[in-house]
Amino acid sequence: MSESPMPPAARVVVGVSGSPGSLTALGRAADEARLRGAELWPVVTWQPPEGDLAARRFPATTAMVPEWERLARERLVAALRDVFGGAGTGLPGQALVVRGAPGPALVRIAALDSDILVIGAGGRGRLRRALWPSVSRYCLAHAGCPVLAVPPSPLRAALTAVHRRNALRLRLDTGHLEREFETVPPHA
């Protein structure tokens, strides 16, 4: 009797940039990995500041590659520390630092049918959406596995509004904030 090959382990691949939205997605990805008994693969991507085309044009930038990779690794460790309290996740899997554009890199890594790709979504204004490509849109359009797009925390919108009022030197209505925070579920 021949043994059938073991199916690949289920993986939850999550894009991490260090932004508040990606930290929320990382926490949700860890929950999904626990629920499914899957491996957790946090991924941070990096590119040379002007992109790979500029880096090929100017060979002197190759001297900076180790530094850019080190900074990306530090960003990943900081995100893991922010979400899990340490550099480890407490789950099987591996953390990756990948050179390339975030969307294509995440889609390439989450290539198995059994994978789930988790990304932070939302929280972008019209101007930002018009000027910069959306990683979440790219992943939703091109991924061959299920994609879980995690919306930003409701507290993020409140924090942004407070920051905007502070930047414009407008008076802060603390009574309004208290009412807002009372309506937010405790786990958000």
Salt bridges, closest charged atoms under 4 A:
ASP31 OD1 - ARG34 NH1 3.35
GLU32 OE2 - ARG28 NH2 3.31
GLU32 OE1 - ARG36 NE 2.88
ASP52 OD1 - ARG99 NH2 2.82
GLU67 OE2 - ARG70 NH2 2.39
GLU69 OE2 - ARG73 NH2 3.59
GLU74 OE2 - ARG70 NH1 2.13
ASP115 OD2 - ARG11 NH2 2.55
ASP173 OD2 - ARG179 NH2 3.93
GLU180 OE2 - HIS176 NE2 3.96
